[in-house]
Amino acid sequence: MQLSIELRNPIMQKPGEILEQIQRIASDMQNKVGDAIRNSPAQEIEKNVRAMMNQGFQKMDLVTREEFELQTKVLAKTREKLEALEAKVAALEKTA
């Protein structure tokens, strides 16, 4: 990665020219870094790691977050019904 920096004598430059130069240098650096990232093997490595993790998770027989939330709601309703039935049984036992 090579940046070409062309600085003239800053004393002879106007503030606007200096700012333009700094902006050009920053833009050039940003483009070079972006190119380096796009051409790096990091994206391929990330894709492979994700695929391996997904395979491992599938073998673990995990559930999705949505499925977990649904089962939590079903369990809460079942608990409420059980508590109501227990109260009815206790009331029936008292009368008997």
N, C-alpha and C positions, 0 to 999 in steps of 0.2 A: 504494500500500500504506500503510495508516494503522493504527497501533497505538494503542489507548487505554490509557494508563498512569494508574492511579489510585493515587497514593502519598499516604498520610496521614502525619502527622508520625511518623517512625520512632521517636522517643524514647518516644512514648506507645503504640507497638505492642509486642505480645509477640513473641518470636523466632519462634514458630510461625506467627503471622500474616504476618510479613515473608517467611518461607519460602514460605507459600502464595501470596503475591502474586508472588514471583519465579517460582514454578512456573507460575502462570497466565500471566504475561508470556511466559515461554519457550514454553509450549504455544501461545499465540496467535501468536507469531512463527513457530513451526514450521509451524502450519497455513497461515499467510499465504505463507510461502516455498514450501510444497508446492503450494498453489494456483497460485502464479506459475509454477512449473516445469511443472505440468500444462497450463497455458494458454499456455505459450511455444511458439514455432515450432521449438524445438530438436529435439523428437522427430520432426517431419515432415522437417526437414533431415537428421537422422541416417538416417532411412529412405531418403530419396532418394539420399544419398551411398552407402549400402550397396548399393542397387540398381545405381547407376552402376559401383561397384567390381566387383560380381559380373559385370556385363556385360563389363567390361574384362578381368577374369580369364578369362572363358570364351573370349574372342577370343585370349588368349595361349596357349591349349591347355595349361593347367597340370594337374597331377595332384593327387589328394588325398593327405593324409599317409599314410592306410592303404595306398593303392596304391603309394606310394613305399617304404614299409616292406616290403611284399610283394616288390617288385622287388629290393630290397636283399638279402633272404634268398635269392631265386632266384639272384642273381648270386654270392653267397657259396658256395652249393652247386655252382654251375657251375665256379667257380674251384677248389674242392676236387677235383672230378672231373677237371678239366684237369691239375692237378698230379699226381694219381694216374696218369693216362694218360701224362704225360710221364715219370714215373719208370719205368713199365713199358716204354716205348719205349727209354729209356736202358739198362735192364737187358737187353732183347732185343738191342740193338746191341752190348753188351759180349760177349754169348755168341756172336754171329755172326761 
